[in-house]
Amino acid sequence: MTRLERSIAVVLHAGVMASSVALALGMLLTLANVAPDVAFGLLHLGIVILICTPAARVVISTVEYAAARDWPFMTLTLIVLGELMVSAAAALVFNRRV
């Protein structure tokens, strides 16, 4: 397994685990009807972490490709990262959250 594959595996694993913990705690607090504001926050945090995990993978890929001086792949991952950022900004703007 290459350094890039290990880095991506760590990021994906950490993101899924953190998201799972936040979602599970939020669900338990919701079902127990204890601290509804905290439960709501944990559920949202879990969803945000889950959504950000693939973007973190793209950032790690970009950094690793730049370190390896693999310019074509670095350029492609920068394009993907730009598309992710534009789509997130468009979603916020068109839903009037900004």
Order of alpha helices (4+ residues) and beta strands (2+ residues): alpha-alpha-alpha
